[in-house]
Amino acid sequence: MNAILEMRGISKSFTGVKALNDVNLTVKAGEIHALVGENGAGKSTLMKVLSGVYPHGSYEGAIFYDGEERHFHDINDTEALGIIIIHQELALIPLMSIAENIFIANPPSRFGVIDRDTVYTRAKELLAKVGLNEAPDTLITNIGVGKQQLVEIAKALSKKVRLLILDEPTASLNENDSEALLDLLIEFRAQGITSILISHKLNEVSRVADQITVLRDGRTVDTMDCHAEAIEEDRIIRKMVDRDLEHRYPKREPKIGAAIFSIENWSVYHPQHPDRQLIKNVNFHVKRGEIVGIAGLMGAGRTEFAMSVFGRSWGQKITGRAVLNGREVDLSTVSRAINAGLAYVTEDRKELGLLLSDDIRKNVTLANLEGVANQRVIDDMKEFKVASDYRSRMRIRSSGVYQEVGKLSGGNQQKVVLSKWLFAGPEILILDEPTRGIDIGAKYEIYCIINDLANAGKGVVVISSEMPELLGISDRIYVMNEGAFVGEFPTAEATQEKIMRSIMRKGEKRQ
């Protein structure tokens, strides 16, 4: 099989920091080539060099595509040759429809006028191909981040793609949707389309990849042929982090106390459709020192439930009762929820969790400005000390607390979000997809932080689309489907099969 792509001796620096150092990558035509490594290893930077985001002349080395050396000056040059990249950061316009976003750069037209019927029909076909059951005229702002990722994939498929680059495409997807996407990549391979897959989910990589290239600290450390030998995840991890992880999840001996927080008869209606009840008379509790997981498929209502509890930041006509430490608490606004002792780490850290253009210092103290103020005036030295302490405690990799958060890797951005809420001193911490889009090493560090919080007597709630993660870190698991809890298991008794059976039983009753 001939190589469709060769990247030779690629080096790239940012303000004196070498992000890529003599990287080599060879991709064969019609294969799925996985690119793995810790956050900050250089994977996304390498793909931005390939796709023309970083133009020729801004890096050292050479790119050969279809056997010819290429000098890409922008993304238009690469797309003209069928190289399409789907970035981890979504690039959709919220107040435009799904169909408009898919065809924004190349809408079908007749006699110079956009053919809206064709736009709608083709968008519907593409949405079916990626498994998204939404009307093409639905606004982007009205769908969740997971569905938005599928729109991005449909948008890429609308172009004549020969080499498809996917940067963490399943990070926002649940297991069923991730499986469907991987099957789609296999289908593309059968059609002769080449794919480069960046993923932190090693089980996905092992399932579909023909070859795996590992980057560490901006260098190529290994390329593995998955057809020549069986590639174990432990080998990939050792290459990625240059050390063994004895266990995927850190050990913990839980010390669980009495119930610290409960929700009773909680009901929530859709913010745009007041007659549509999304959360249906939910009862929920978490004990002191307990890690409670919430499992469910996309659209089950997990995020909507969490956001409605956190200051009614989602939904309308919200009814129910919240009790913290034996007393009913007012959660009617975000500030009141924070004052009551709640914190919510959003699933969408870039849009809702961080000020990307501000530095680490300002982001860490954002939820508790009173903690760094003297007589309502921010004390710069106190703010610097707090941010520095959290940078050290959370092992945030950066040049310092004045580094812009938008320039950090995903795992380090997540640590900044966690630092922000830990500094607010919550009793209850709700974590929505806390390890989405971060590597195996950073995940382990996040799990250790979660354990430390529980060991300190906090109540921790974890929403995750990765069932092995919930089974690995939780003490107890709720199963959610169609806005209601349909199962509850101590983790010692829980299995993926039992969780899915709870969901399916609910589906059978509906039919």
N, C-alpha and C positions, 0 to 999 in steps of 0.2 A: 504494500500500500504506500503510495507516494505521499510525501509531506505537502500539506497545503500551506503550512506556516512554519517559518523558522525565525526565531528572535535570537540574535547572536550578540553576546557581550553587552547587554543593555545595562546602563548605569544612569541613575537619575538622582539629583540632589535638590534639597530645599533649604535655602539659607544656611548652607554649610553642613546640613545633616544629610547623609547618604541614605536614601530610601531604597535604592536598588544598586547592587554592586556586582557587575559582570554576570548578569542573569542570562541563562540560555534556556530556550524552550522550543521544542519541536512537536508539532501537532500533525498527525496523519489525517488525510482526507477521509471523511465519513466516520470518524471515531468520536466518542465522548471522552474528552481529556479533562480530568479533575485537577484543580489547582488548590492546594491546601496549605495551611500555615496559621500561626497565631495572628491575632490582630496586630497590625504594624509590621508584619513580615514582608509586605510589599506586593501582595496579590492584586489589590485594586489599582495600585500605581502602575504595575506592569500592564494591566489591561487598558488603562487610560492612555498609556504610551501607544499600545497597539491600535486603539480605536481613534487616535488623532486628537483626543482631548488635550494631551500634551504633544504639541506638534514637533515635527522633525526639526532638529536644531536645538531643542530644549533638553535633549538627552544624548548620551553616547551609545554607540552600537548600531546595528543594522537590522532591518526587518525585511524578510523575504516572503512574498505571498504569491502563490502559483509559480514559484521558481524565479520570480523577478524581484530585485530589490525595490522597495517602495519608500517614497517620502510623503508621508501623510501630513498635511498641513491643518486639517480640521476634520470633524466627524463626517462632513459631506463627502470627503475623499474616500473614506472607508465604506460608507454606506453605498456609494456608487459601485463598489466592488463586491457588495453583498456581505460586508462585515457589520453586524448589528450587535450593539451592546445594550444590555438591560442593567442599569445601575442599581445598586442597593437602595440609594435614595430615590424616592418616587419623584417623577417629573410630570405630574398631572395638574390640570387647572381645575380647582374645586368646583367652580360655578359653571362649568361646561359639562355637557353630557358625556357618557361613556363613548358613544359613537363619535362625537366631535373630537374627543381626546385621541381616539385611535387614528383618525384620519386628519389630524390638524395640520400635518406637514404635506400631505398628498391626497386631498379629497377627490373622489371620483367626480367628474364634471361632464356636462354636455353643453356644447356651444359656449364654453367659458363660464358656465353657471354651475355651481355645486349641485350635483344630483342627489338630493336628500334621500330619495327612495333607495338608491343604490348604497348610499352610506349606511342606512339603517339595516338593509338586508345583509350586506357584507359584514357589518359589525356583529349582527346576530350569529352569523356563521362562525366568526372568529371566537366569540364568547362561548359558543357550544364546544368549540375545539379545545378551549382551556378549561372547560367545566364550570363556567360561571353562569348561573341561572338568574340573570338580571336583564331587564329591558334595556335596549341600547340608549333610550332617551333618559335613563336615570342619571341624575346629577352625581358627580364624583363625591361631593360633600356628604351625600346621603348613604354612602357605603363605607364599610370599615376598611382598615388598612390592609387586611388580608385580601379582600376582593380588589382593592386598588392595585395590588401586586399582579393579580391575574389580568387586569386591564392593561398594565404595562407589557405583559407577555403577549397579549393579543395585538397590541400596538406594534410590537416587533415583528410578529408574524404577518402583518399586513404588508411588509416590505419583502423584496426578493432576497431572502437570506440564504447565504452559503455557509457562513461561519457565524454561529450564534454564541455570544458571550453572555453568560448569566452570572451575575454577582449576587450570591445568596438569594436565589429565586424563591426558595421555600421557607425563608426565615419568618415570613408572616403567615404561613399556611399551617393548618392542622394536618394530622397524619394522613387522612383520606385524600385531601387535596394535594398534599405533597406526593403521595403515591401516584395520583393521576398525572401530575406534572412530569414525574420521572418516566412514566409510561409514554408520555408524549415525546420526551427526548429520545427514547428508544425507537419510537415510530419515526422521528426525524432521521435518526441514524439509518434506518432501513430505506429512507428516501434519499440518502446520500448527503444529508446536511451534517456538517461538522459542528460540534458543540464544545465550548470550554466552560466547565462548571466550577465556580468558586462556591464552596460550601464548608460549613463547620460541622455538618451532620455526617459523621463518618459512615454511618450505616447506609446513607443514601449514596455516598461516594462508592462504597464497596459494591453496592448493588448494580450500578449502571456504568461505572467507568471502565474504559479499555486501558487507559494509562493514568497514573497519578504522579504529578510533580509536586514536591514539597519545597516550599520556601521557608527560610528561617533567617531573620535579621537581614533581609534584603538580598540573600544569596540563594542559589539553587543548591539544595543539599542531597536530593535523590529524585530519580524518576523510576517508577515501578510499572512493569508490564503485568497487568492483571490476568492476562491469558497464559503467561509463562509460568506463573506460580500463584498460589493462594496468598492473598495479602491480608494479614491480620490487622485489626484496628490498633492493637498495642504497638505494632511496628510503626504505623503511621504516627501515632502519638509521640513515640520516642524520637522520631525524626523531627516532628514539629517543635517540641518543647525541649529537646535535648536532655530529657530526664524521664524516668518511669513515674507514672501515676498509679500507685498501688491499687487504688480504688477510684472508680469514676465519681463516686459521691463520698464525701468525708464521713467518718464514723461519728456517731453522736449517741449519747445516753440521755434521752429526754426526761426532764423533770417537770411534769405537767401538773398544774394546780387547778383551782376552781375556774369556772367560766368568768372571763373578763369582759367579753363583748358579745352582744346578741342582737339579732334583728328579728322582729316579730311581725308576721302578716304584711310583708313589704310588697306593695304593688306599684307599678310604674307604667305609664302610657307613653307611646311614641311621641317625640317632640313635634313631628310634622303631621302626624295622623292621630288626632285626639281620641278616636274611637278604637284604636288598636292597642291592646294591652300587651306589653312586652314582658314584664316581670309579674308573676302571678302568685300573690300571697305566699311569698317565700319566708321560711323560718330558718335561721342560721345562727350558729354560735362558734366562738373560738375561746379556748381556755388559755390561762396564763402559761407561758412557756411552751405553747403548742404551735406546730406548723400545720396549717390546714390547706390542703390543695383543693382546687376546683377544676374538674375535668369536664370536657364537653366538646362537641363539634363546633365549627365555625357557624355563627348565627344562633348559638344556644342561648345567648343573653348574658354571658359571664361578664364581659366588659361593661355592658349597659348596667348590670346590677351593681358592679363596683363603683362606677362613676355616679350612679344615682345615690348611693350611700355616702360618697365623699362630696358632701355639700350640694347634693342635687345638681351636679354638673352635667347630668344627662337626663332627659325625660321631662314629663309633666304629669300633673295630677298624681303626685307621689303621696302614698299613704302608708302608714305602718309606724312601728315604734322601735327606737334604738336605745339600748341599755348598756352603759359602760360602768364597770365597778359597782353594779347594783343600783345605779341611778339613771333615770331616763335623761338622754342628752339631746340637745338641739343640733341637728345636722342640716339646717335649712340653707346654709351658705357655705362656701368653701372655707372662709375665714373661721366660721363657727365650728366647722368640722375639725380644722387644725387646732383650734383652741381647746376642743373637747379631747384631743389626743389621737386623732386619726391622721394618717399619711397615705397617699396613693401614688405609686410609681407607675406612670402610664406606659402602655404598650408602644406608644409612638414618641420616643424620647426626643427626636429631632424637632417635631412640630409642637408638641405639648409639654415636654419635660425640661427643655433647655433653652437658654438664649445663646444660640450658636455663635453670634458675633461678639459676645462678651467673654471675658476670661473666666478661668476656673474660680478665682477668688469671688467674683460677684455671683456666680451660679451657686456656689456652695452655701452662701449665706442668704440666698434669696427668700427662702420660706421662713426665716427667723431673723429679720433685720433688727428687731429689738435686742437680740442677743449680742449684736456688735455695735450698739449705739450708746451714746452718752447724751442723756437729755434730748432724745429724738434726733440726734445728729450722728451719722455713721463715723465710727472711730476707725480710721484707715489701718492703724497698727493692729487693733484688735481683730479686724476683718482679715488681715494678712496672716495673723497667728492662727486663727481658726481654720482658714483655708489650708495653710501649711500643715497643720496637724492632721486634717483629713486626707490630704494628699499623701502623707506618710503612712497613716493608718490603713488607708484603702489601697496603697501601692499604685497610685495613679501615675502612669508613665507619661511624663511631660517635661518640658524644659524648665517649668516653674509654675507658680500659681497665676502668673500673668499671661500664660499661654491661652490663646483663643480656643474655646471648647470645640468649635466646628472643625478644627484641625486635628483633633484627637481621634484615635481609633474607636470603633464601636464599643469595645469592652471598657475602655477608659471613660468614654462618655457615660456609660451606664454607671460606673463607679461615682462619677460626679453627681448624677441624679440621686443615687443612694445617699451620698454624703449630704446633699441638700436636705433630704428628709430626716436623716439621722440627727442632724444639727437642730432640727425642729423639736426633737425629744418626744416622739410619738409613743403612745401605749399600744396602738394597733397599726401595723404596717401592711398595706395591701400592695402586692407586687404583681403587676399584670405583664406576663411574658418577660420576666426579668433577665433571661439569658438569650433572648431573640437576637440572632445575627452576631453572636460573639463566639470566640473559639473555645476549645476544650479546656485550655489552661485558665482563661479568664472565667469560664463557667465554674470551675472548681473553686476559684477565689470567691465568686458570688455565693456559692453554696456555703462556704465557710462563714461568710458574713451573715447569711440567713441563720445559720446555726448559732452564731454568737448572740444574735438578737433574741432568739428563743431562749437560750441559756440565761440571758439577762432578765427573763421574765416577761418579755413582750409577747403579744399575740401576733402571729405572722400568717397572712393569707397569701397563697401563691396561685395565680391563674396561669396555666401552661397548656399549650397544645401538644406538648411532648409527654406522652403517658409514662415512658420510662423515667423521665425527670421527676414527675409527681410521685411515682412509686419509690424513687430513690431518696427523696428529701422530706416527704410529708409524714406526719403522724396519723393523719386521718384525711380522707378524701370524700368530698361531695361530688356527685355527678349531676350536671345540669343539662337540660334539654328543653327547648321551646319555652324558656323563661321560668322553668320550675325545677326544683331539685327532685330527681327521679331515683337517686340512690345515695347511700352513705356507707363507707367502709373504713374500719381501722386498716391502716396500710398493711399490717401483718396478714390480713385476710383478703386484700385487694389484688386483683390481677387485671391485665388489659382485657382479657376475655369477659370478666365480670362487669367491668366498666362499660364495654360495648354492649353487653347483654342488657344492661339497665337502659341504655339509650334506645336500643332496638325494641324493647318491650313497650316503651312509651310510643314509638313509631307505630307499632302494631295496633295499639289501642286507638290511635288517631285514625287509622284506616278503618 
